Amino acid sequence: MHVGQFAPRRGAKTVNLITLDFETFYDRDFTLSKLTTEEYIRDPRFEVIGVGVKVNDEPTEWASGTHEEIGDWLSSFGMGNCMVLAHNTMFDGAILSWVFDIHPKMLLDTMCMSRALFGVEVSSSLAAVAERLDVGVKGIEVLNAFGKRRADFTAAELSRYGDYCINDVELTYKAFHRMIKVHPPVSHTNFPSTELRIIDLTLKMFTEPRLMIDEVALSAHLTEVVERKDKLLQECGVEKEELMSNQKFADALRTLGVPPPLKTSPLTGKETYAFAKNDEAFLRLTEHPDWRVQGLVAARLGLKSTLEETRTQRFLEIAKRGPLPVPLRYYAAHTGRFGGDDKINMQNLPSRGENAGKIKKGIIAPPGYSVIDADSSQIEARMLAWLSGQDDLLETFAQGKDVYKKMASAIYNKPEDEISKPERFMGKTAVLGCGYGMGAIKFQAQLKTYGVEVSLDEARRIVEVYRQTNYAVTALWRQAQMALVSISRWDDGKVPLGRDGVLEVATLHSAIRLPNGLYLRYDDLKFTEGEKGPEFSYRTRKGRTRIYGGKVIENICQALARCLIAEQMLRVAKRYKVVLTVHDAVACIAPDDEVAQAQAYIEECMRWTPEWAHGLPVNCESGVGKSYGDC
């Protein structure tokens, strides 16, 4: 298409797939490197320079014009009945939805697919994906568009920009078809159709937002957060700058006769200050006998942990622009789990502490709707018992009995009906903490984070009781260790791992094949001989990461839980709009006049298991409220 001309669409050929790419205005201050996707697209400065569109396998067309002209042209494609493909569809799909009010039947994304196929440890940029799949080379003409509005381009410049955009569309289209029908060594099957549906569902949480923000509630919360910080500063009698600077804070501690706690940085390998909120040595200073030290550390925690303040402010800013788009990163983690995105990590909204749930309470359903949040109960512990064949534990789960009391009964050698609350807590910690090979030292440290002190000998005894009681679980760790041996040696023989037909040790892929057809990858797995046998590590962006049998099982259980929750989420979405998933929970909205039916249906979906998980006793808990925090 000639630049600036909008030819009518030909209606003779059925349109199944539309690949597109938007080129938009950006400059030094107005760019995605400084703004979130939501801020950028909803900003009054936003402008589409042009768009490339490819219908099925036809040549890509480029068009540039006003937003009204582009919108009319895009509307002629009938995207409401089509699959729309882009690279980083969270961006392009949001433009379609928010700027042009176009809502495709299904959204596809080569960036998401690349993360699932090639792992999260390699780049998923279009340039990297195109090179990896050998489909072409991404251009650099976008660099010449810096600071230019559409009206600033000459005809020749706009034509070159169009050629650049057309090339991006063609690369995306070719990459999609390479990944949709992948071949060894990437895989031996097509990209899973179920995962394509999960990509679509995830993207639409962002591009078709339904949740709202309660500005009054969050404004009040922001005021509380700021006042709390000021009060801490006054109590400590120090300036803010002293607390925010690592060096000045360290000097302030030394002034009070306290050596600053240190740790080894995992990134640099050098010694650095241990001032993070999860650094145990730092947290111990909150109990220092000098009240000034206690106050200083408390103020530092309040000031340095600015996430609550900045996140609340960001939610309030979003509220001024419209509904809350939920940005989730598909296949963000090694295990395939979702992650946060766009600077509002919805995966770790606070649920505990003095102000627990206040941000969540500020996230509300649209008028006439309620939020239903369903959480899969103890899914990882259940998955571990099922995968290992620990039948007695599995039966306890299936009968709805208290597995934590059962464990405590073994630990303390007394009947379950005589188990006290503290003893049950110990049983719970053992079930949730020791299932992946945790040793006595780490178990003792974990208990200490909960305020429970036990001797190292007692920690050893409890760990040993867990392992003797759950013999099938420990056997599964050994199977996983042998799987690492097989992968590191590229051994083609069949290696048993868990229940038959659920997992496959894919030595040629340095991975474990999951029931959804994707892989848990351990790229460049190597071993060295240690004092207790081979020690394994695999390549990540940050260097080499240690791995062992128990850790592999933890990865697998998390990956399998993600597979299960994702399939359950698709079933929920057949009737109700899914607005968020957090780890093992699914949140959706339902009309107020059918909340009871919706809650029953969602619980039914969350108790359903796919064929590969036959015999897995799942359960769920759900809540209903006008806000996310009320559920």
N, C-alpha and C positions, 0 to 999 in steps of 0.2 A: 504494500500500500504506500502510496506517495505520502510524504509528510504533510499533515494538515488536512488530508482528504479522508472522508468517512464513507466508504462505499457500502451499499446495502448488502446484507448477508444473503448468501445463496442457501436456499432451504432444501435442496434436493438430497443432500447427504446427511445421514444421521450423525449427530455429534455425541460422542461418548466421552472423550477426553480433551480437555482444553489445558494447554500449558501456557503459563504467562509469567511476565516479569515486569514490575513497575520500576521506572526510573524517576527519582524525586529530587527536589531541591535540597541542598545541604550547604552549610558553610561552617566557619570555625566554631560558632556558638550553637548553631542549629544542626546537630548531627547525632546519630545513634550512639556515638562514642561518649556523648555527654548527657543524652536524654534516654529515657526508657522508650520502648516501642510505643507504649500507650501515650506518653507525653508527646512524642514526636508527631504521630499521626493526628492527634486531636488538637495540636497547636494551630493557632490562626496562621502561622507562617508556612504551614504545610502546603506543598504544591506538587502535583504530578506533572512531570515534564513530558512523559510519554509512556507507552505501554507496548510490549510485544506480546502477541497472541498467536498460538499455534493450534489449529483445529485438527484433532486426530494426527495423521501423518502428513498433512498438507504443509506447504511452506509457511514459515512464520511471517506474520504481518506486523508492521510497526505503525503506530499512530500517535500523533501529538496534537494537542488542542486544549481548549478550555476544559475545566472539569465537567461542565454541562455536555460538551461535545463528546468527550471521552466516555462519560456515563451513558449517554444515549447509544453510542457505538457498542459498548460492552454489553448493554442490555439486549442487544439484538442477537447475542449468541445463545440465549436461553440457558444460562448457566445453572438455573435452578433445577434443571434436570440432568446436569452433567457432573462428572468428576473434574475437579480443577487441581492442577499440579503446579507447584512452584518449588523453588529452593529457599527454605525458610518461609514457609507458608503462614506462619504466625504474623509476619509482616505483610505479605501480599494479600493474604486472606482478610486481615483486618482492614486494609484499604478498600477491598471490594465491599466489605460489610459496612464499615463506618462512614466511608466517603461516598460510595456509590449505591448503597442499599441493595447490594447483590449478594445472594446467599446460595452458594452452590449446594448441590445435593450431597456431595462428598468432597472432602479436602484431602489431598495427597501431598507428601513432602519428601523430597530426596535427601534433605538434611537429616530428618528423622530416620529414614531408612538406612542411611549410611552409618549412623550411630549404632543401630541395631545389628547391622551386618559386620561392620569392621571394628566395632568397639568404641569406647569413649576415650581411649588413650591416644587416638590419632585425630588429626584435624578433619572436620566435616564441612569445611568451606567448599564452595562450588569449585574453586580452583583446585583444591586438593582432591576432591571426589573425581573431577574430570580427569586429572592426571592418573589417579589410582586405577580408574576404569578404562583409561586410554580412549576417551571419546572426543578429545580436542583440548584446546588451550583457551583459558579465559583471558579476555582482553583487559586493557587498562584505560580505555577512553573515559571511564568515569572520573578519573583524576582531573581531566580537563574541564569537567562540569562544575568544579568547586566554585561556589559562590554565585552561580548563574541561575537566574530565573529563566523560565521558558522564553520570555520576550528578549532575553539577552543573547540568545543563540543566533548565529547566522544560519542561513539555509544549509550551508555546507557542514557546519558544526553539528546541526541537528541531525543531518543525514548520517554523519559518522557515529553520533550517539545512538541512532536507531540501529545501525549495523552492529554496534557493541551489544545492545539489548537483544537483538535477534540471535546473536551468537550465544548469549546466556540462556535464552529459551531453548535453543537447539541442544546445548550441552545438558540442560536439565532433562529434556525429553529423552535423549540418548542414555543418560545415566539411569533414568527411571527404568527403561527397558532392559538395561544390563542387570539392574538389581532385582527387577520383578521376576526375571527368569535367570537366576544366577547359576553358575557352574563351579565345579571344583577349581581351585582349592577354597573358594569362599563358602560354598555350601553344596549340597547335592539335592536341593529341592528349590521350588519357587519361594519367593518372599511370602510369608504366611498371610493369607487373606484376613485372618482374624486380627493380625497386628495392623494391617491397613485400616481396619475399622476402628481400632484403638487409637491410631494416629489421628483419624478424623474426629473422634470423640474428644480427644485431648485438645486439638486445635480449636474446636468450636467452643470449648470452655472460655477461650480468650476472644475469638472473633465474634461470638454471639452471646455477650454477657447478659446475665439476668439478675445477679445479686446486686444489692444496693448498699450504700453507706449511710449509717445514721450519724449525720454531722454533729448533732447536738451531743450525743453520747461520747463520740470520739474527741470532740473539742474539750469537753469536761475532763476526759482522761488525760489529754495532752497537758492541760493546766496542772493536774495532779502530779504528773511526771516531772514537770519543770520545777514545781514548788518543792517536791521531794529532794531534787538535786540541790537546790539552793539551801535547803535546811541542812543537808549533809555537809556542805561547804562551810556554813557558819559554825557548825559543831566542831569541825576540824580546825578552823582558824587558818586555812591555807588558801592560796589563790588557785583558780581553776587550771591555769597553765601548768602549775606544778604537778597536778594530778594527771593531766592529759599527756604530758611528756614522760616517756619511759625513764629517761635519764634523770629528770628533775624529781620524779616520784621516787626513784632509787635513792637519790641524794636525801630526800625527805625522810626515808626510812633509816638511812645511815645516821642522820641527825638524832634520831630517837634511839640509836644504839642497836638497830636491827639490820643485819646483813640482808640485802635483797636476794630472794630465792632465784636460783638459776636452773636452766635446762639446756639440753642440746637441741638445736634447731634441726628438724628432719629435712629441711630444704638445703641448708648450708653446711650442716654438720658441725657448726660452731656453737659456742656457748652463748646463750642469750638470756634475757630476763624472763622469769616465769611469772608473768603478770596476767595471764588469761584467766577467765572466770572458771575454767575447768582444771587449772593447775593446782594439784593437791597441796603443794608446799605453800602456795600463795593463800589458798583458802584457810589453811591452818592458822594464818595470822589473824583471822577474824576472832580467834579465841585467845589471842595474846594477852598476858596479864596487864600490860600497859593499855589503859583505855584510849590513850592517844593513838596508839598503833591500830587498835580495833577501829576507831573512828576514821583514821586515814584510809585503811583498807576498804571499809564500808563505803566511804565516799568515792574511792577509786572505782569500785565495782559499780556504783551508781552512775558515775560519770563516763567511765570507759564503755560500759554496756549501753551505748546510745541507740542500739537497735530499736528498742521499744519507742523511743522518742521519734527517731527519724521515720520509722515505719508508720507510726500513727499520723505523722505529718503528711507522709506520702499518700496514705489512704484519704485524708481530708482533701488533698489536692486533686486526687482522682475524682472525688465526689462532685467537685465543681464542674467536671467535664462530662460526667455521665455515669452509667452503671459500671460496676467493677469487673473488668476483664480478669479472668483467673489465668495467670501465666504459668503453665506447667511445662517442664522440659521432658519430652518423651525420651525414654531410655537414657536417663541422665547418669545413672550409676552402672558400675561394673555388672551388677546383678540384674540390670534392666529396670530397676525401680525409677519412679518419677522423681524429678527434682524441682526446686524452685527456679524462677526466672524473673526477668524484668525488675529486679531490685525489690520485689516484695515476695519473699519466700513463704508461700502459703503452706509449705510443708512443716514449718516449725513455729507456728503461732503459739505464744506462751499459754500453757494450761495450768501452771502451778505458780505459787508465790503470792505475794501481797496483792498484786494487781492481776492475778490470773484470769484469763478469759475476757478481759475488758475490751481488747481489740476484737476478739471473736464476737462479742456481743454487739459491736458496732457494725458487723456485717449482717445485713438483714435481707429477708426475702422481698420480692416486689409485692406491691399491694394485691391482696386477694390470694396470696400464696404463703406457704409455710416451708421451712427447711426441715428435711429429714436426714439425719446422719446415722448411718449404720456401720458398726465396727465389728470386724471379724474377731471373735474371741480367741485369744491365745493361739493364733494361727501358726506361728513358728514352732511352738512347743508341740502342737498337734501334728504338724508336718514332719517334725523330727521323729516322733514316735511311729508315725505311719510309714515313713520312708525306711526306717531301720528295722521295722517289724518287731518293735518292743510291744508285744501284744497285750501284756497286762496293763501298761500305761495307756495304750490305745483304748482298751476296754473301759478304763476309768473315765477317759474323756467321753467315750460314747454313751456311758450311763449317766453323764452329767454329775459325777461325783467330784469331790474336792481333791485334785491332784496334788495340791500343795500340802494338804494335811497328810496325804498318803506318803509323800516324801519325808515330811517331818516325823511321821511315825517310824520310818526306817532309821532316820538319823538318831532319834532319841529312844528307840526301842520301847515304845509304849503305844497303847491303842489310840486310834485316830480320835475317838471321842474325848480323850484326855489331853489333846494337844492344845496348848495355850496360843494366844495371839502372837507373841514373840516367836514361839517355836514354829508356827505356821509361816511366819515371815521368813524364817531361815529355810524352810522347805521350799518356799516360793523362789527365793534367791538361788537356791541350788538348782531347781528345775530350769529357771530361765538363764542362769549364768554358767552352769557346768556342762550344758549339752553340747558345747563345741570344743571341749578339751581344755577348759580353763584349769590352771594349776592352783595349788594352795596359796601361793604368794599373791596372785591376782585376785583370788577369791577373797582373801583376807582384806585386800585393799578395796575391793568393791563393797564389802560389808561396811568398811570404815566410812565410805562416802555416804552411807545411809545412817551413820551415827552408831553403828554396832561394832563393838570391839571384841575380837576373839583372838586367842593365841594362834601362832602359826601351827602348832601341833593340833589344835582343835580344827583349824581350817583344813589341814591335811586329812584328818579323820573324816570330816564331812564330805570332802571331795572323793575320798576312797569309798565311802558308803554310797554316794551317788553312782560311781562307776560300777560297783559290784551289783547294785540294784538294777541298773540299766545296762546290762551286759550287751544287748543288741545294739545300743547306741555306740558303745565303745568299739564294737566290731565294725560298725559303719565307718568310724574314723579310720580304722586300719584299711578298709577297702579304699577309702579316698586317698590314703597315703600310697597305696599300690597303684592307684590311677595316676598319681603324680609321677611315679617311677615309670609307668608305661608311656605317658606323654613325653617325658624328658628323653626317653630312649627311642621315641617314634616307633614303638612296638605296635604292630598291626593286630595283635591278638585281642580277642574279646575280653574285656576286664569287667567283672561284676561290680555294680555300684548301686546299692539300694534295691528297691522293688523291681522285678522284671518288667521291662517294657516302658519304664518311666524315663530313664536317663541312658545316654550312650556316651562312653568315653571315646571321643573322636581324636585319636592321636595325631592324625594328619593335619588337624585344624588347631592343635594345641588347645583343645577346648572340651567342654562337656555339653553334649547336645541336650537341650531342654524339650519338654513335650510340645511347646509351641513352635518348634522348628528352628529356633534361634540358639545361639551358643553362649555359654559362660566361658570366656576366653582367658587363657593364661599364656599370653604371647611370649615367645622366646624363653620358655621354661627351662631353667638350668638347675643343676644341683652341685653341691660341694660336699665333701665328706667332713662331717662334724664328729664331735665326741660320741654322740648318741646315734650316729648313722647319717644318711644323706639329708642335707638341708636344702630346701628348694626356694627359688625366687623367680619372679617373672617381671617383664619389662613394663613400666608405666611411664607417663610423662615426667614424673618426679624422680625417676630413677628405677631401681630394682626394689620390689616389694616381696617380703618374706611370705611364704605360704606353706601350710602343713595340713594334714588330714582333717583335723578338727575345724580349721578355718575354711577349708573347701566345703565342708558340710554346712557351715554357717552360710556361706555364699549360696549354696544350692537351695537351702531352705528359704532364704530370702527371695531367691529367683523364682522358686516354685510358688511361694505365697503371692508374688507379684503376678505370675501367670494366672493363678486362680482368681485373684481379685479383679484382674482386668476382664476376664471372661464373665464374671458375675456382674461387673459394671455394664458390660454390653447388654446383658439381659435386663438390667434395670432401665437402661436407656431406651428400650423398646416402648416403654410407656411414659417414663418421666424424664425430665431434663436433668442430666447429671451436671452439676456445677463445680464439683471438686472431688479429688481423691487425695487422701493423706495416708501414706503407708498402707495400712490394712483397713481403711475406712472409705466409704463412699457417701458423698452428700449430694442430695438432689432437692428439687423443689416440686411441690404438688399443690393443686388448688385447695383452698381451705375446706371446701365442701366435700372433699374426698380424701382427707388426710388419713383417716383410719384405714381405708382400703389400700391407699398407697403405702402406708407403713407395713401392712401385712404382706403386700406384694414384694416390697423391697427385702423384708426379712426372708421371705421364701427364696428370693434370688440369691441372697447371701448364705443360704443353707444348701444351695444347689452345688453339685460338683460335676465337672466334666468327666468324660469316660476315662481319661488317663488317671484321675484321682479317685477311682472307685475304692470305696472302703474308708476314705478319709472322713472322720467324724467332725464336720465343721459346725459352728454355731455362731450366733451374732447377738449383739445388743444394739438397740436403736433408740433414738430420741427425737422429739419433735419440738420445734419452737419457731417463733417469728424471727429470731436471729440465730446465727450459726452457733453462738455461744450458749444459747438456751437448750440446745439439743442434749 
